[in-house]
Amino acid sequence: MFPRFLPPTVRLLQDPTAIALAQQIQQQAIPTPLTVSPIATAYVQQGTEQTPILLLHGFDSSVLEFRSLLPYLACKQETWAVDLLGSGFTERVANILLNPSTIRTHLYSFWQTLIQRPVILVGASLGGAVAIDFTLAYPLCVEKLVLIDSVGFSGTFPLGQFLFSPFDLFAVEFWRQRKLLPLSFGKTFGGFTAEDLEAIRCAGVHLEMPGWAEAIASFTKSGGYNLSAQQISQIHQPTLILWGDRDDMLGTADAEKFRGAIANSQLVWIRDCGHVPHLEQPAVTAEEILRFSQI
């Protein structure tokens, strides 16, 4: 059975791994300083051993992004994945602006309520920028840091501040159609593998959550994360940088920039892999994270 707070489109999932993870998603009312009422926050928790691993998803994504990676990690180590403020299946609160500050505050409240121990913080793509920002603000909460094809040196929305209503919601609707169009196209004309179509389904379930469009518009208008090399160099935690050697979204130059900026870091290339190693090569990605966690 799927949790009742998930949109009906979750029933369209076909991959057993995705279905199993969706069935384990929970919501917890998390008190935060952002609003009087607690925020219903979606997360998954598996495993019980050793230092907890906390997974942070990318832009406009959800915990389903970790459907392939999480089982590999959880069989060896306590593992959490959380839907960030304004994302996934976490409640959208209309009067909260979405920006790095509010996302950081909500994430700390989640950590403070449910985990309360230093974590190995893993951020993928935009989640990497969230992880860096969180580590700088709350260094005692993070034992080690893992960045997977991370935003930080790139990935901001410099034109977002110029998106005024109603053009902001028009832009978001264009984004939604762009995400879902391949699903219809693949069904009608072919050219997509079963794995491709399932990935699109997983990426589309949370689009039906109330307030999704307004949340995406709000975050885009914030400009996103604009981290400098000076800020990133203030990371003192041991850091593992995992990067697909065929990343066609961010390229590969930022991997070396992160290694140069973070003194206590190591860079591992995931071979024959694009922007999402945790989906393309989850076993290899998990092996590297678990190895790093034991150092």
C-alpha positions in Angstrom: 0.0 0.0 0.0 1.2 3.5 -0.8 1.0 6.3 1.8 -2.2 8.3 1.4 -0.4 11.6 1.0 1.3 10.5 -2.2 -0.4 11.6 -5.5 -2.4 8.9 -7.4 0.2 8.9 -10.1 2.4 6.8 -7.8 0.3 3.8 -8.8 1.7 4.1 -12.4 5.2 3.1 -11.2 6.3 -0.3 -12.5 9.8 -0.9 -11.2 9.7 -3.0 -8.0 12.6 -1.0 -6.5 10.7 2.3 -7.0 7.5 0.8 -5.7 9.1 -0.6 -2.6 10.7 2.8 -1.8 7.5 4.7 -2.4 5.7 2.4 0.0 8.2 3.3 2.7 8.0 7.1 2.4 6.8 8.6 5.7 5.7 12.1 6.7 6.7 13.7 10.0 5.4 17.0 11.3 8.6 19.0 11.8 8.5 22.1 14.0 10.6 24.9 12.5 11.1 28.6 13.1 9.7 29.3 9.7 6.0 29.0 10.5 3.8 28.5 13.5 2.5 25.1 12.3 4.9 22.1 11.9 5.8 21.2 8.3 4.8 17.7 7.1 8.1 16.5 5.9 8.6 13.4 3.7 11.5 11.0 4.3 12.7 7.4 4.2 14.8 5.7 6.8 16.3 2.2 6.6 19.1 0.4 8.3 20.4 0.7 11.9 24.2 0.3 11.9 26.9 2.9 12.3 27.0 6.7 11.5 23.8 7.7 9.7 24.0 8.6 6.0 21.6 11.4 5.0 20.8 11.7 1.2 19.8 15.1 -0.3 18.2 15.0 -3.8 18.7 17.4 -6.7 16.5 20.2 -8.2 12.8 19.5 -8.5 13.2 15.9 -7.4 12.3 13.6 -4.4 13.5 10.7 -2.3 12.5 8.5 -5.3 15.8 9.7 -6.9 17.6 7.3 -4.5 15.5 4.3 -5.3 18.5 2.4 -6.6 21.2 3.7 -4.3 19.4 3.5 -0.9 19.0 -0.3 -0.7 22.8 -0.8 -1.2 23.6 1.7 1.5 20.9 0.6 4.0 22.0 -3.0 4.1 25.3 -1.9 5.6 24.6 1.4 7.3 21.7 3.5 8.7 20.5 5.6 5.8 18.0 8.5 5.5 16.7 10.4 2.5 14.6 13.5 3.0 12.5 15.7 0.7 13.8 19.2 1.1 11.6 22.2 1.8 9.4 22.9 -1.2 10.4 19.6 -2.9 9.2 16.1 -3.4 6.4 15.0 -1.1 7.2 17.5 1.7 4.4 20.0 2.4 4.5 23.3 0.5 3.7 26.2 2.8 2.3 29.2 0.9 3.8 32.0 3.0 7.4 30.6 3.1 9.7 31.9 0.4 12.0 29.2 -0.9 15.6 30.1 -0.9 18.9 28.6 0.5 18.2 30.1 3.9 14.7 28.6 4.4 15.8 25.2 2.9 18.8 25.2 5.4 16.6 26.0 8.3 14.1 23.3 7.5 16.8 20.7 7.0 18.3 21.6 10.4 14.9 21.2 12.0 14.5 17.8 10.4 18.0 16.7 11.6 17.3 18.1 15.1 13.9 16.4 15.4 14.7 12.9 14.0 18.4 12.3 13.8 20.3 14.3 16.4 23.7 12.8 15.6 26.5 13.8 13.2 25.8 12.4 9.7 27.6 11.6 6.5 25.8 14.1 4.4 25.4 13.1 0.7 24.2 15.7 -1.8 23.5 15.0 -5.5 23.5 17.8 -8.0 21.6 20.8 -6.4 21.5 18.7 -3.2 25.3 19.1 -3.2 24.9 22.8 -2.9 22.4 22.3 -0.1 24.9 20.0 1.6 27.7 22.5 1.4 25.5 25.3 2.6 24.3 23.2 5.5 27.8 22.0 6.5 29.1 25.6 6.6 26.1 26.7 8.8 26.0 23.6 11.1 29.5 22.0 11.0 28.9 19.9 14.2 26.0 18.1 12.4 28.2 16.8 9.6 30.9 14.2 10.2 31.8 13.7 6.5 30.6 15.2 3.2 29.9 13.5 -0.1 29.2 15.5 -3.3 27.8 13.7 -6.3 28.1 15.8 -9.5 27.4 18.8 -7.3 26.1 22.2 -8.0 28.1 24.9 -6.3 30.4 26.5 -8.8 27.5 26.5 -11.3 23.8 25.9 -11.4 22.4 29.2 -10.3 19.3 31.0 -11.7 20.6 34.5 -12.4 17.5 35.4 -14.5 15.1 34.1 -11.9 14.6 37.5 -10.2 13.1 38.8 -13.5 10.3 36.2 -13.5 7.2 38.1 -12.5 3.6 36.8 -12.2 2.1 35.3 -14.3 5.2 34.6 -16.4 6.8 32.7 -13.5 4.0 30.1 -13.6 4.1 30.0 -17.4 7.8 29.1 -17.1 7.2 26.4 -14.5 4.4 24.9 -16.6 6.9 24.8 -19.6 9.3 23.0 -17.3 6.7 20.5 -16.2 5.7 19.7 -19.8 9.3 19.3 -20.8 9.8 16.7 -18.0 6.7 14.7 -18.9 6.6 15.0 -22.7 9.1 12.2 -23.2 6.8 9.9 -21.4 4.0 10.4 -23.9 6.4 10.6 -26.8 8.1 7.3 -25.8 4.8 5.5 -25.5 3.6 6.8 -28.8 6.7 6.7 -31.0 9.1 4.5 -29.2 12.8 5.2 -28.8 12.8 5.1 -25.1 13.8 2.1 -23.0 11.7 0.7 -20.2 14.2 2.2 -17.8 14.0 5.6 -19.4 10.2 5.6 -19.1 10.3 4.5 -15.5 12.8 7.2 -14.6 10.4 9.8 -16.1 7.5 8.3 -14.1 9.6 8.6 -10.9 10.6 12.2 -11.7 6.9 13.1 -12.3 5.0 11.7 -9.3 5.7 14.8 -7.1 4.6 17.2 -9.8 1.0 16.5 -8.7 1.7 17.7 -5.1 -0.3 20.8 -4.0 1.7 24.0 -4.4 4.4 22.4 -6.6 4.3 25.1 -9.3 4.4 28.0 -6.8 7.3 26.4 -4.9 9.4 25.9 -8.0 8.7 29.5 -9.1 9.6 30.8 -5.6 12.9 29.0 -5.5 13.8 29.9 -9.1 13.2 33.6 -8.3 15.5 33.3 -5.3 18.5 32.8 -7.7 19.4 29.5 -6.2 22.9 28.8 -4.7 25.7 31.1 -5.6 28.7 29.7 -3.6 32.1 31.1 -4.0 35.4 29.2 -4.0 36.2 31.1 -0.7 33.1 29.7 0.9 33.6 26.2 -0.4 37.2 26.3 0.9 35.9 26.7 4.4 34.7 23.1 4.4 36.9 21.2 6.8 35.1 17.9 7.0 36.6 15.0 5.0 34.9 15.2 1.6 34.4 12.6 -1.1 33.7 14.0 -4.6 32.0 11.5 -6.9 31.7 12.6 -10.5 30.5 10.9 -13.7 33.2 11.2 -16.3 30.5 11.8 -19.0 28.4 14.4 -17.1 26.7 16.3 -19.9 24.8 18.6 -17.6 27.5 20.3 -15.5 30.5 19.0 -17.4 33.5 17.7 -15.6 35.6 20.9 -14.8 33.8 21.6 -11.5 35.0 18.2 -10.1 38.5 19.5 -10.2 37.4 22.9 -8.8 35.9 21.2 -5.8 39.0 19.1 -5.2 41.1 22.2 -5.4 38.9 24.2 -3.1 38.3 21.6 -0.3 41.6 20.8 1.3 40.6 17.5 2.9 39.0 16.0 -0.2 39.4 13.2 -2.7 37.9 12.9 -6.2 36.7 9.6 -7.6 35.6 9.4 -11.2 32.6 7.1 -11.9 33.6 5.7 -15.3 31.2 5.6 -18.3 28.6 7.6 -16.3 26.7 10.8 -16.7 25.2 13.3 -14.3 23.5 10.9 -11.9 25.9 8.1 -10.9 23.5 7.1 -8.1 21.0 6.1 -10.8 23.3 5.0 -13.6 25.8 3.0 -11.4 24.3 2.7 -8.0 26.3 -0.3 -6.9 29.6 1.5 -7.7 28.4 4.7 -6.1 27.3 2.9 -2.9 30.6 1.1 -2.7 32.5 4.3 -2.8 30.3 6.0 -0.2 30.5 3.0 2.2 34.3 2.8 1.7 34.6 6.5 2.5 32.4 6.2 5.6 34.8 3.6 7.1 38.0 5.7 6.7 
